[in-house]
């Protein structure tokens, strides 16, 4: 797949997140609802229904089991780059008043691909066809030293310019003027194996940032390849819900009332790599 380097280069930008540094390609920036809501999870529950609802974006070739061939069945995509037939999904977010549950509407979804460590460019490689990975741990219900790439934030809480962040659902506000967001950073170091639904985090690891750049920053157990860092912001509209600063009335569709169990999955198609592997810098 060939890309116009001029048109792609203008997509590079620094995100607004405090956790983001360096150059990104803004690969996906879409307002409004998800593409589809389904009780499917092709990563963790392939071939069957998922125990809970998920929100899907990307290509419409959605199936109980996903591989490269299935992604190519897509006839359209919600991505900015229309050749991208990759699939992105996460558990659906709900508001509860204690007796009923209401799906929280999305404001927008923003997906970024990062090509280095900080401001240093790395020799990242493209994802293999049909590559599958997950960020976050669905069964987590408490904070830890390793938040697994997940963070929540209220932007402009009660009119303040200082956002409130937490690894689980944050408190301390009753409105989020700019938006309520979940942020997901995917691991980018691969051990060469396929994802195991029974141990879905094992084949990927996060860079340790201790030595060099690129694959040198990966644990020695995960140096088969260094991929771009995939970073996603899911923005939610909580303006229609009433809650106080000491409340966090949110529940994920997997039954998690803490937010620590938020997670997001990804299945790639070859054309989803915004730059060919031979090009690592827009200049």
C-alpha positions as CSV (number, residue, x, y, z in Angstrom):
1,X,0.0,0.0,0.0
2,X,1.4,3.4,-1.0
3,X,0.6,6.6,0.9
4,X,1.0,10.2,0.0
5,X,3.7,11.4,2.4
6,X,2.6,15.0,2.2
7,X,-1.0,14.3,3.1
8,X,0.1,12.0,5.9
9,X,2.6,14.4,7.4
10,X,0.1,17.0,8.1
11,X,-1.7,14.5,10.3
12,X,1.2,14.5,12.8
13,X,0.4,16.4,16.0
14,X,1.0,16.3,19.8
15,X,-2.1,15.3,21.7
16,X,-3.6,17.2,24.5
17,X,-3.2,14.4,27.0
18,X,-0.6,15.0,29.8
19,X,0.6,11.4,29.1
20,X,1.4,12.1,25.5
21,X,4.7,13.5,24.3
22,X,6.4,13.3,20.9
23,X,4.8,13.1,17.4
24,X,1.6,11.3,16.6
25,X,-0.4,10.6,13.5
26,X,-4.0,11.3,14.2
27,X,-5.4,8.3,12.5
28,X,-9.0,8.5,13.6
29,X,-11.1,11.4,14.9
30,X,-14.8,10.9,14.8
31,X,-17.7,12.5,16.6
32,X,-20.9,10.9,17.8
33,X,-21.7,7.2,18.6
34,X,-19.8,4.1,18.0
35,X,-20.2,2.2,14.7
36,X,-22.0,-0.7,16.4
37,X,-22.9,-2.2,19.8
38,X,-22.7,-6.0,20.0
39,X,-22.4,-8.8,22.5
40,X,-19.3,-9.9,20.7
41,X,-15.6,-10.0,21.7
42,X,-13.6,-11.7,18.9
43,X,-10.4,-11.4,21.0
44,X,-11.4,-12.9,24.3
45,X,-14.4,-14.9,23.3
46,X,-13.8,-15.9,19.6
47,X,-16.6,-17.9,17.9
48,X,-19.2,-17.2,20.5
49,X,-21.2,-14.4,22.1
50,X,-19.5,-12.2,24.7
51,X,-20.9,-12.1,28.3
52,X,-21.3,-8.4,27.9
53,X,-21.8,-5.6,25.4
54,X,-19.0,-3.9,23.5
55,X,-18.8,-0.7,21.4
56,X,-17.1,-1.1,18.0
57,X,-15.4,1.3,15.6
58,X,-13.4,0.8,12.4
59,X,-14.3,-1.6,9.6
60,X,-17.8,-3.0,9.4
61,X,-16.6,-6.6,8.7
62,X,-17.5,-7.6,12.2
63,X,-17.8,-11.2,13.1
64,X,-17.7,-13.5,16.2
65,X,-14.2,-14.5,15.1
66,X,-11.8,-12.0,13.5
67,X,-8.8,-12.6,11.3
68,X,-7.2,-10.9,8.3
69,X,-9.7,-12.3,5.9
70,X,-12.6,-11.2,8.0
71,X,-11.3,-7.6,8.2
72,X,-11.2,-7.6,4.4
73,X,-14.9,-8.2,4.2
74,X,-15.5,-4.7,5.4
75,X,-17.3,-2.5,2.9
76,X,-16.8,0.7,4.8
77,X,-15.0,2.1,7.8
78,X,-15.3,4.9,10.4
79,X,-11.6,5.6,10.2
80,X,-10.1,8.8,8.6
81,X,-8.0,6.7,6.3
82,X,-10.6,4.8,4.3
83,X,-8.2,1.9,3.4
84,X,-8.1,1.0,7.1
85,X,-10.3,-2.0,7.8
86,X,-9.0,-2.5,11.3
87,X,-11.4,-3.0,14.2
88,X,-11.3,-1.3,17.6
89,X,-13.6,-2.2,20.5
90,X,-14.2,-1.6,24.3
91,X,-16.8,-2.3,26.9
92,X,-19.8,0.0,26.8
93,X,-20.1,2.6,29.6
94,X,-23.3,3.0,31.7
95,X,-24.6,5.5,34.2
96,X,-26.6,4.1,37.1
97,X,-28.9,5.9,39.6
98,X,-29.0,2.8,41.8
99,X,-32.0,1.2,40.2
100,X,-31.6,1.6,36.5
101,X,-28.8,1.7,33.9
102,X,-28.4,4.2,31.0
103,X,-25.9,3.9,28.3
104,X,-23.6,7.0,28.3
105,X,-23.4,8.5,24.8
106,X,-20.1,9.0,23.2
107,X,-18.9,12.5,22.2
108,X,-16.0,11.4,20.0
109,X,-13.2,8.8,19.6
110,X,-9.6,9.9,18.9
111,X,-7.0,7.4,17.8
112,X,-3.3,8.2,17.5
113,X,-0.3,6.2,16.4
114,X,3.0,7.2,17.9
115,X,6.3,6.4,16.2
116,X,9.0,6.8,18.8
117,X,10.0,7.2,22.4
118,X,9.3,10.8,23.5
119,X,10.7,13.0,20.7
120,X,13.1,10.3,19.5
121,X,11.9,8.4,16.4
122,X,12.1,4.6,16.5
123,X,12.3,2.0,13.8
124,X,8.8,0.6,14.3
125,X,7.4,-2.0,12.0
126,X,3.9,-2.7,10.7
127,X,1.5,-5.0,12.5
128,X,1.1,-8.4,10.9
129,X,-2.1,-9.1,9.0
130,X,-4.9,-9.8,11.5
131,X,-2.8,-9.0,14.5
132,X,-4.8,-8.9,17.7
133,X,-4.0,-7.3,21.1
134,X,-5.6,-5.8,24.2
135,X,-4.8,-3.0,26.5
136,X,-6.0,-3.1,30.1
137,X,-7.1,-6.0,32.3
138,X,-10.9,-6.8,32.3
139,X,-10.8,-8.4,35.8
140,X,-9.0,-5.6,37.6
141,X,-11.0,-3.9,40.3
142,X,-8.3,-2.0,42.3
143,X,-5.5,0.3,41.6
144,X,-1.9,-1.0,41.4
145,X,1.6,0.2,40.4
146,X,0.9,-1.0,36.8
147,X,-2.4,0.5,35.6
148,X,-2.0,-1.4,32.3
149,X,-2.2,1.7,30.1
150,X,-5.7,2.9,31.3
151,X,-6.6,6.3,32.7
152,X,-9.8,8.2,33.2
153,X,-10.2,12.0,33.3
154,X,-12.8,14.7,33.7
155,X,-11.8,17.8,31.7
156,X,-12.9,21.2,33.0
157,X,-14.5,19.7,36.1
158,X,-17.2,22.1,37.4
159,X,-15.7,24.9,35.3
160,X,-12.1,24.4,36.5
161,X,-9.2,24.5,34.0
162,X,-7.5,21.7,36.0
163,X,-8.5,18.2,34.8
164,X,-9.0,15.4,37.3
165,X,-7.3,12.1,36.4
166,X,-7.5,8.6,38.0
167,X,-6.7,5.0,37.0
168,X,-10.3,4.1,38.0
169,X,-13.4,6.2,37.8
170,X,-12.5,9.7,39.3
171,X,-14.5,11.7,41.8
172,X,-14.5,15.3,42.9
173,X,-16.7,16.9,40.3
174,X,-20.4,17.1,39.3
175,X,-19.9,18.3,35.7
176,X,-17.3,17.8,33.0
177,X,-17.7,20.7,30.7
178,X,-15.2,19.6,28.1
179,X,-15.8,15.9,28.5
180,X,-15.4,12.7,30.4
181,X,-12.6,10.6,28.9
182,X,-11.1,7.2,29.1
183,X,-7.5,7.0,27.8
184,X,-5.9,3.7,26.6
185,X,-2.3,3.2,25.7
186,X,-1.5,-0.1,24.1
187,X,1.7,-2.0,24.6
188,X,4.1,-2.0,21.6
189,X,6.7,-4.7,22.2
190,X,5.9,-8.1,20.8
191,X,7.2,-11.6,21.6
192,X,6.3,-13.1,18.2
193,X,3.3,-15.1,19.5
194,X,-0.4,-14.8,18.8
195,X,-2.8,-13.6,21.4
196,X,-4.1,-16.3,23.8
197,X,-7.7,-15.6,24.9
198,X,-6.9,-17.2,28.2
199,X,-3.8,-15.0,28.8
200,X,-4.4,-12.1,26.4
201,X,-1.8,-9.7,27.8
202,X,1.2,-12.2,27.6
203,X,2.3,-11.7,24.0
204,X,2.7,-7.9,24.4
205,X,4.7,-5.7,26.8
206,X,5.2,-2.0,27.4
207,X,8.6,-0.3,26.6
208,X,10.6,0.1,29.8
209,X,12.2,3.4,28.7
210,X,15.5,2.5,30.3
211,X,17.8,2.1,27.3
212,X,18.1,3.5,23.9
213,X,15.1,3.8,21.6
214,X,12.9,1.5,19.6
215,X,13.2,-2.2,20.2
216,X,16.1,-1.5,22.7
217,X,13.4,-0.2,25.0
218,X,11.5,-3.4,25.0
219,X,11.9,-6.2,27.6
220,X,14.3,-8.9,26.4
221,X,11.4,-11.3,26.3
222,X,9.5,-9.1,23.8
223,X,11.9,-8.1,21.1
224,X,10.4,-9.9,18.1
225,X,9.1,-6.5,16.9
226,X,8.5,-3.0,18.0
227,X,5.2,-1.6,16.8
228,X,3.8,1.9,16.9
229,X,2.3,2.9,20.2
230,X,-1.5,3.0,19.7
231,X,-3.2,5.6,22.0
232,X,-7.0,6.1,22.1
233,X,-9.2,8.6,23.8
234,X,-12.8,7.7,24.2
235,X,-14.8,10.8,25.1
236,X,-18.2,10.5,26.8
237,X,-21.0,13.0,27.2
238,X,-22.1,13.0,30.9
239,X,-24.0,16.3,30.7
240,X,-27.4,14.7,31.0
241,X,-26.7,12.8,34.2
242,X,-27.0,14.0,37.8
243,X,-24.3,13.1,40.3
244,X,-22.4,14.7,43.1
245,X,-18.6,15.2,43.7
246,X,-18.5,12.2,46.0
247,X,-20.1,9.9,43.5
248,X,-18.8,7.9,40.6
249,X,-22.1,6.5,39.2
250,X,-20.5,4.6,36.3
251,X,-20.5,0.9,35.5
252,X,-18.8,-0.8,32.6
253,X,-20.8,-3.4,30.7
254,X,-18.6,-6.2,32.1
255,X,-20.1,-5.3,35.6
256,X,-17.1,-3.3,36.7
257,X,-18.1,-0.3,39.0
258,X,-14.5,0.8,39.6
259,X,-13.2,1.7,36.1
260,X,-10.0,-0.2,36.8
261,X,-11.2,-3.0,34.5
262,X,-11.6,-0.9,31.4
263,X,-9.9,-2.5,28.4
264,X,-9.8,-2.1,24.7
265,X,-9.1,-4.5,21.9
266,X,-7.6,-4.1,18.4
267,X,-7.4,-6.3,15.2
268,X,-5.2,-4.9,12.4
269,X,-5.5,-4.9,8.7
270,X,-2.2,-4.3,6.8
271,X,-3.3,-1.0,5.5
272,X,-3.8,0.4,9.0
273,X,-0.1,1.4,9.3
274,X,-0.1,5.1,8.4
275,X,3.4,5.1,7.1
276,X,5.1,2.2,5.2
277,X,7.8,0.5,7.4
278,X,10.6,2.0,5.3
279,X,9.5,5.5,6.2
280,X,10.1,6.5,9.9
281,X,10.1,10.3,9.7
282,X,8.0,12.7,7.7
283,X,11.2,14.5,6.7
